[in-house]
C-alpha cells in the first residue's frame, strides 16, 4: 500500500477544498469554524495539517484513507 507524501497530500486537499466550498456554499479556511461534513459536529478546519493540532478540540480534516472530510470525533467514535 502506498501513501502520499506531504506535497501530494497538500495537492489533494487543495482540490477537495474547492469541492467542499462549492457544496457548503462558502469559503473554507485553515482554522475556520465549521461542521464536520461526516458527522455534523462543530470543529475547526485543518487545511494545512493532518488533522491533529494540539491546540484544537475537534479538527476537521481530509482523510485520504477514508477519502472524505471527517473530524477527530469521527475517529474517536470509529465512524467508518
Secondary structure, 3 states (H helix, E strand, C coil): CCCCCHHHHHHHHHHHHHHHHHHHCCCCCCCCEEECCCCCCEEEECCCCCCCCCCCCCEEEEECCCCEEEEHHHHHHCCC
